[in-house]
Every structure is written in C-alpha cells, then in structure tokens.
Amino acid sequence: MRLNELQNSQQHGCEAEWPTNCRLRMHLGLVIPKEGCRIRCGMVPGGKPTLAWEEGKVLIFDDSFEHEVWQDADSYRLIFIVDVWHPELTAQQRRTLPAI
C-alpha cells in the first residue's frame, strides 16, 4: 500500500513515468467529482487515451509508461493508491528487488 492522494480543484499533474515496470499501480476512487477528473495513461487496457475515476472502482496501469492527471472539477478528488508487483515477475525476481 502506498498512500491516499488528495488533489484539490483545478490542478494538473505533469507528465510522469516510473523508471521501471516491476510494479503496477492501482487507484481506488474514494471521493470522485461527477465530472472533470481524468487520467491519461500511455498503456491502458483497450487503448483508451484518457480514463475517468469512479467511486468504488479500481484503475490499474503500468506507471512506467508516461501518464498525467487532470483535476478540472470544482471539488477535491481522493484516491487510494496501491502498488503491486508486475504479474510477469518471477518469485525470484521479486525477492531480489527492493520493496515497492
């Protein structure tokens, strides 16, 4: 588990990427405004360029690909972030890597 992320209204998260693909990032929407919150992931299932969070639902993505977020809503967004090992890593590889 990593953290809760609270992003206030009218914010934009710059493009970012994690230096390795040993993990996948999961975002659980806790408090999500009806409109104005979205994320662009360089690699998402179905190839959609941007996705929207939904309360009670999880987005999973590989954050070693370029990604960015927009918070154009008038209220805050709260998500719970969990990092998990990439499923293609072997048990031996996970043992030799630092904790995520």
LOMARVO-211550 format. One record per residue (C-alpha): y, z negated, x negated. Coordinates in pm, 1 decimal, padded with zeros to 6 digits, m for minus. Layout:
% LOMARVO-211550
north, up, east
Y, Z, X .
...
***
This chain:
% LOMARVO-211550
north, up, east
00000.0, 00000.0, 00000.0 .
00346.3, 00072.9, m00120.1 .
00642.3, m00016.8, 00095.6 .
00834.9, 00021.5, 00412.7 .
01108.2, 00279.5, 00386.0 .
01421.4, 00229.3, 00588.7 .
01659.8, 00519.9, 00595.6 .
01988.7, 00487.9, 00778.2 .
02152.3, 00762.7, 00979.1 .
02299.4, 01078.2, 00828.4 .
02113.0, 01072.3, 00496.4 .
01932.8, 01339.3, 00296.9 .
01664.7, 01268.8, 00038.7 .
01689.8, 01507.7, m00253.0 .
01403.1, 01731.4, m00353.5 .
01144.0, 01532.7, m00546.5 .
00793.5, 01559.7, m00680.0 .
00547.3, 01313.9, m00830.6 .
00428.8, 01405.9, m01181.9 .
00056.0, 01401.6, m01096.0 .
m00163.5, 01485.0, m00798.7 .
m00402.0, 01190.1, m00841.5 .
m00283.4, 01044.1, m00511.2 .
m00196.2, 01142.4, m00157.6 .
00091.0, 00979.6, 00027.8 .
00059.9, 00862.2, 00386.2 .
00364.1, 00796.5, 00606.4 .
00311.0, 00594.9, 00924.2 .
00604.9, 00627.8, 01162.9 .
00711.9, 00281.0, 01281.7 .
01060.3, 00345.9, 01425.0 .
01148.3, 00713.6, 01460.8 .
01454.1, 00851.4, 01644.1 .
01373.3, 01115.9, 01906.1 .
01549.1, 01391.0, 01706.1 .
01695.0, 01453.7, 01361.6 .
01422.8, 01324.3, 01127.0 .
01213.5, 01570.0, 00930.8 .
01032.0, 01622.0, 00603.1 .
00963.1, 01942.4, 00411.0 .
00650.2, 01938.9, 00200.4 .
00554.0, 02210.2, m00043.8 .
00193.4, 02179.7, 00069.3 .
00104.5, 02065.9, 00419.6 .
m00191.3, 02145.1, 00645.4 .
m00120.8, 02458.7, 00845.1 .
00158.0, 02562.7, 00608.9 .
00443.7, 02441.0, 00830.1 .
00762.6, 02423.8, 00622.6 .
00900.6, 02110.6, 00791.3 .
00737.2, 01835.3, 00990.8 .
00873.6, 01557.3, 01209.1 .
00752.4, 01197.6, 01205.2 .
00617.2, 01047.0, 01525.8 .
00591.6, 00678.1, 01605.3 .
00237.3, 00551.7, 01555.2 .
00119.9, 00870.7, 01382.8 .
00043.8, 00937.5, 01015.8 .
00161.9, 01226.9, 00799.1 .
m00044.3, 01284.8, 00485.1 .
00081.8, 01500.3, 00199.0 .
00047.9, 01558.3, m00172.3 .
00382.1, 01448.7, m00313.4 .
00316.2, 01620.8, m00645.8 .
00450.0, 01924.9, m00459.4 .
00822.5, 01949.9, m00402.9 .
00934.6, 01766.2, m00089.4 .
01254.3, 01639.8, 00071.8 .
01358.2, 01448.1, 00383.0 .
01645.4, 01468.3, 00631.1 .
01776.4, 01186.0, 00845.5 .
02030.0, 01354.6, 01074.3 .
01978.9, 01110.8, 01362.3 .
02236.5, 00854.4, 01468.5 .
01996.1, 00564.1, 01415.8 .
01761.7, 00450.0, 01140.9 .
01407.9, 00566.1, 01056.9 .
01140.6, 00320.1, 00943.8 .
00811.0, 00435.0, 00795.0 .
00524.9, 00250.6, 00626.8 .
00408.6, 00425.6, 00307.8 .
00053.6, 00402.1, 00175.1 .
m00070.0, 00576.1, m00138.9 .
m00441.4, 00662.1, m00160.7 .
m00649.6, 00824.2, m00431.2 .
m00683.7, 01200.7, m00403.3 .
m01025.2, 01259.2, m00240.9 .
m01131.7, 01506.7, m00510.4 .
m01114.2, 01243.1, m00786.1 .
m01445.7, 01103.6, m00901.3 .
m01509.5, 00729.3, m00919.6 .
m01496.8, 00756.3, m01299.5 .
m01157.0, 00928.8, m01288.5 .
m01018.0, 00659.0, m01055.0 .
m01139.1, 00385.1, m01292.4 .
m00960.3, 00543.1, m01589.6 .
m00626.9, 00595.5, m01411.9 .
m00362.8, 00326.3, m01367.7 .
m00325.7, 00173.7, m01024.0 .
m00135.6, 00382.9, m00773.8 .
***
